[in-house]
Amino acid sequence: MEETEIKLPKAWESFLAQQDFLPVIVKSIERIHDSTWSMKPNRHNHFEVVYMKRGLSVFRVGEQNVVLEPNDMIMIKPYQQHKFTVKSDKSCEFIVLSFLFEDTKGKNISDTSLDDFIEFVNTDQSGAFIHLKLSRKNEIIAVLENILRERERNLMWGDLMAHLLILELFVLISRTLKNEWEQNVKSRSLKIKELLRAAKEYIENNYSKDLTLSDIAKYIFLSESYFAHTFKNEFGISPKSYLLKVRVDASKELLSSTDMKISDIALSVGFSSQQRYNDIFRKYMNMTPLKYRKMEKQRKLNK
């Protein structure tokens, strides 16, 4: 009896026709190894994803060692030399998924992946591998296990299902990497805010000294240019202008509450000369220090 040809649904045929390269699984395995197991360094032309289910291991990729604990995942890019060593006292359980991208027409292998995937995975910034720490219920784990089950069952349209699952895997990995990057940015942003607040406090406590932009930047371990830029973004005023404002505000208190000479006040709040002080005070207050002192005395008399 002649077998009936099984046709793909039209929507799937259309999807496949639009793809220049599709992911092809080289191997998918679930293994348990003990500490006696060893592996020689190797390299290959495909991506390799290893998810650690149980135990402890070390991956050496190039010259870097990466410790994999339960729910850790590493993705090694093609042509990277790597070696896997079990470090658990008993055993190590893990999933390995290897894949590459194949031309749907000429069956040529591509060293690149889908555009959205390339953005986070195939860049110089991510290096030879990507290391992710996943939660136990992460969707990436579920997709990896679905790929294993689908390959084992060998059902109709299994290859297409594997393509779709790998595409889903790419989306989830890309999202995870993007979220991780955003969290790092937020974390760094919070740290920078703390440093800038410390710089502001440092200015307020040391304005009377011969303080320079370099001194303040060094105090919080930032470069002068980066410090000046981020300080202005955070507080709406440059650190130099803020220092001058703090000095002027401090001098206003002395002008209104003491009989100190203006030249002495200028030096006591950190200005190098009375002339410099007069110029800056006029810029901020639209009047001279002397006029401000007279105005404040008159205001107190009128109370």
N, C-alpha and C positions, 0 to 999 in steps of 0.2 A: 504494500500500500504506500502510495507516494505521500511524503510528509507535507503538511500544509506550511507554507512560508509564513513566519510570524513577522508582522510589520510593526514598526514603531509608531506610536501616536504622532499625528502631524505636528503637534506643538513641539515634541521632542526632536523630530526631524529638522524642524525650522531652527531650533536652538543649536543643534549640532552643526548645521550648515553655516551658521554665522560665526563659528569659532575657527580661528586659524590654528590654534594649539589647544589641546586638551590634556589634562593631567592623566597620567597612566601609572597605575600602581605597579611597582617593581616587586615588592614583597610586603606582606603584612603578617606579623607573627606575634604571639604572646608566649613569653619564655620565663622560666624560673631557673636561675643559676646560683650555685653556692660559691663560697670564697675560693674554691679550688679551680674554678673556671677562669680561663684567661683568653685574651684575644690579641692577635697581632695588629699593629698599626696598619690601617688601610685607608684608601681614598677611592671615590667612585664618582660617576657623572650624574648622580641623582641626589635629590634632597632626602634627608633622613630625619624622621621625627621619632624621638624616644620619650615615652611617658613612664615614669617610675610609679608603679602601683604600691610596692612594698619593699622595704629594705633601704640600703645605702650604697651608692656607687660613685665612682669618679670618672668623668669623661675628660680625656686629654685631647683637646682640639688645637692642633698646631703646637704652640708653646704655652697654652693656657689650660689650667685644671679647673673643671667645673664639677662641684659636688651636687649630686642629685639625691634628694630626699623624697619621701612619699609625696605624691601630687606635684612633683616638679616635672617640667617638660623642657627638652632641648631640641631645637631644629638646627641641624648642621647643613650648611650649604654645599653644593657640589664641589668636588675636587679639593676638599679640605681633609688633610690627614688627621685621623682620630683613632683613639683607643679607649676601650671600655674596661674598667676594673671593678669587680665586686668588693665592697668593703664591709658588708654585713657579716656578723658572726655566723649566721645560719644561711639565709638565702636572700635572693633578690628577685622580685617579680616585676616585669616590665612589658610594655607594648612597643613594638617597632613598626613604623610605617615608612616605606621608602617609595618615592615617586619621582617622576620626571615629566616634562612637557613634550608632547609629540605632535608633529604636524599632521593635521587631519587628512591632508591630501597626499603628501610625499613620504610620510612616515619618518621625517627627519626630526632629530631631537633638538629642542630649543634650550638654551642655557637660561632663559628668562621665563617669567611667569606672567600671570594676568596683571593688568595695570594696577588695580587696587592692591594686589598682593605685593607687587614690586615696591610700591610707595613705602611700605614698612619693613619688608623683608629683604629685598634685593638692593639695598643701599650700602654705601661704604660705612655709614654710621653704625649699622647693626653688626658689622664685622663678619667673622667667619661663621658665627652661630648666633642663635637667639635663645636665651634662657628665661623661662617663665615659671613663676610659682602660681599654681592654680588651687582653687578651693576644691574640696572633694566633690561638690555638685556642679562644677563648671561644665558648660555645654560642650566644650572642646573634648572632654573625656568621653562624654556620651557619644559624640560623633565618631571618635576613634574606635570605640567598642562596636558601634553600628557597622563600621567598615569591616572590622574583623568578622562579625557575624554574617554580613552579606557575602563576603568572600567564601566563607565556610559553606554556606547554604547552596551556592552555585545555582541560583534560580534564574528564570527568564529575565532578560534585560539587566542582569547583574552588573555587567560592565558599565552600563549607563548609570545605574544607581550608584556605583562607585564614583563615577565622574561627579555626579551631583553632590554626593557626600563630601568629596574632597573640596569642591567649590564652597560648600557650606563651612568646611573646616577653615578654608582660607579667610572667609568673611569673619569667622569667630576669632581667629588668631589676629587678624588685622585690627579688629575692634579692641581686643585685649591689649595689644601693643599700643594702640592709640590712647586707651584709657590710662595705661601705665605711664605713657609719656606725659599726659595731661596732669596726672597726679604728681609726677616729678617736678613739672613746671610750677604747680600750685605750692608744693612743698618748698621749692627754691624761692618762690615768691614770698611765702610767709617768712622764710629765713632772712631774705633781703629786707623785708619790712622791719624785722627785729633789729637788724644791723643799722638801718637808717634811723630808727628811733634812738638807738644807742649813740649814734653820731650826733643827733640833735641834742641829746642830753649832755654829751661831751662838750659841745659848743657852749651850752648854757652854763656849764660849770667851769669853763676855762677861757671864756671870752676875754678876760683881762690879760691873758698871756699873749706872746707874739705868735699867734696861731696862724698856720697856713693851710691851704687846701690839702697839701700833701700830708701834713700832720694828721688831719682829721681822717683822710682816706686810709692812712697806715693804721690808725687806731682800730678800724673795723676790717682791715685786711682786704681792701678793694683798690683797684686802680683808680687814679685821680679822675680820668675821663668817665669811667663807668659810674663811679660814686657821684660825680657832679650831675650826670644825666639822670640817674635813678632818684637822687635826692629831689631834684626839681620836679620830676614826674610825680613823686609821692606827696610833696608838700607845696607845690606850686611856686616855689622860690628857690633860687640857686643857693648852695651852701655859703658862698661868699656873701651874698646879699643878706642871708639870714644871720650870719655872724655880725655884720654891720648893724642890722636891726637890733639884735640883742645888745650890742654895745650902746647904741643910741638910747634904747629903753632903760638900760642901767644908768646912763648919764642923766636922764630925765629925773630919775629918783633922787640923785645927788644934787641936781640943780634946784629941785624944789624943797629939799629937806635939810640941806647943809649950806654953809657959807664958804665952801672950798673954792679956791681959784679955778677958773675955767680951764686953765692950762693944766692944773693938777688933776682935774676931773678927766680931761682928755687922756692923760697918761694912765690914770687908774683903771679906765675901762678898756685899755688896749690900743688906743690910737698912738701913732708914732709922733704926732705933733699936734699943736692946737689948731693950726691951719687946716690940716687934714680933717680933724674933728669938726671944725666949723663947716667945712664944705659938705661933709656927709650929713651932719645934723640938718643943715639947710635943705638938703635934697629930700630927707625923710619927713621933715616937719614944716617946711616952707617958711622957716624963720631961723634966726641965729640962736645959739644957746643963751646969750645974754637976754634977748627979747623974751625967750621962753621963761627964764628965771623971773624976770620982772612981771610977766603975765601971771605966773603961779603965785607969786607973793601978793599981787593985787587980788587974785581970786580968794586967797585965804583971808585977807583983810575984810573982804565983803561978805564973808560967811556970818 
